[in-house]
């Protein structure tokens, strides 16, 4: 019995570390065919993440708005070259991947730089993607972030920001709850015997 409970507890601890993925998609925020400005006094928040620009030269664009993000048929977040976007989450988080590229408001290709600050300090992480011509999925696999910034050489866009948040998946949470119940039942049985 002890071995079975020990094994179940070990499996629960391992499973509870699984990350539930979150994708920030910017959908249903801008009105159909329109846009909503995002500024320092009005940052954008979704799924526990906040996108804070340095200035008011950024917006969420509906897919049917006149400007475009070539290669991405859905709503997107656009920002000017002279703007830096800081993205924060709730506690340490991961940056797994992001769709990034030029918007049609810019001048051709773009080079986009991401800088990640580690939660609790440490050497910042940096990645630069050069000469992007269309929406391109870039992968990071950065963990333990406090925040990250995005800057570009011309008007650019992002979409589908994917992050593991450190939240246990529902199945893992149920397994943890079940194990606690079994351990509690075992104590009751011992006391009653």
Secondary structure in CASP SS format (residue, H / E / C, confidence):
PFRMAT SS
TARGET T0000
AUTHOR 0000-0000-0000
METHOD secondary structure of the structure
MODEL  1
X C 1.00
X H 1.00
X H 1.00
X H 1.00
X H 1.00
X H 1.00
X H 1.00
X H 1.00
X H 1.00
X H 1.00
X H 1.00
X H 1.00
X H 1.00
X H 1.00
X H 1.00
X H 1.00
X C 1.00
X C 1.00
X C 1.00
X C 1.00
X E 1.00
X E 1.00
X E 1.00
X E 1.00
X C 1.00
X C 1.00
X C 1.00
X C 1.00
X C 1.00
X C 1.00
X C 1.00
X C 1.00
X C 1.00
X C 1.00
X E 1.00
X E 1.00
X E 1.00
X C 1.00
X E 1.00
X C 1.00
X C 1.00
X E 1.00
X C 1.00
X E 1.00
X E 1.00
X E 1.00
X C 1.00
X C 1.00
X E 1.00
X E 1.00
X E 1.00
X E 1.00
X E 1.00
X C 1.00
X C 1.00
X C 1.00
X C 1.00
X E 1.00
X E 1.00
X E 1.00
X E 1.00
X C 1.00
X C 1.00
X C 1.00
X C 1.00
X C 1.00
X C 1.00
X C 1.00
X C 1.00
X C 1.00
X C 1.00
X C 1.00
X C 1.00
X C 1.00
X C 1.00
X E 1.00
X E 1.00
X E 1.00
X E 1.00
X C 1.00
X C 1.00
X C 1.00
X C 1.00
X C 1.00
X E 1.00
X E 1.00
X E 1.00
X E 1.00
X E 1.00
X E 1.00
X E 1.00
X E 1.00
X E 1.00
X E 1.00
X E 1.00
X E 1.00
X E 1.00
X E 1.00
X E 1.00
X E 1.00
X E 1.00
X E 1.00
X C 1.00
X C 1.00
X C 1.00
X C 1.00
X C 1.00
X C 1.00
X C 1.00
X E 1.00
X E 1.00
X E 1.00
X E 1.00
X E 1.00
X E 1.00
X E 1.00
X E 1.00
X E 1.00
X C 1.00
X C 1.00
X C 1.00
X C 1.00
X C 1.00
X C 1.00
X E 1.00
X E 1.00
X E 1.00
X E 1.00
X E 1.00
X E 1.00
X E 1.00
X E 1.00
X C 1.00
X C 1.00
X C 1.00
X E 1.00
X E 1.00
X E 1.00
X E 1.00
X E 1.00
X E 1.00
X E 1.00
X E 1.00
X E 1.00
X E 1.00
X E 1.00
X E 1.00
X E 1.00
X E 1.00
X E 1.00
X E 1.00
X E 1.00
X C 1.00
X C 1.00
X C 1.00
X E 1.00
X E 1.00
X E 1.00
X E 1.00
X E 1.00
X E 1.00
X E 1.00
X E 1.00
X E 1.00
X C 1.00
X C 1.00
X C 1.00
X C 1.00
X C 1.00
X H 1.00
X H 1.00
X H 1.00
X H 1.00
X H 1.00
X H 1.00
X H 1.00
X H 1.00
X H 1.00
X H 1.00
X H 1.00
X H 1.00
X H 1.00
X H 1.00
X H 1.00
X H 1.00
X H 1.00
X H 1.00
X H 1.00
X H 1.00
X H 1.00
X H 1.00
X H 1.00
X C 1.00
END
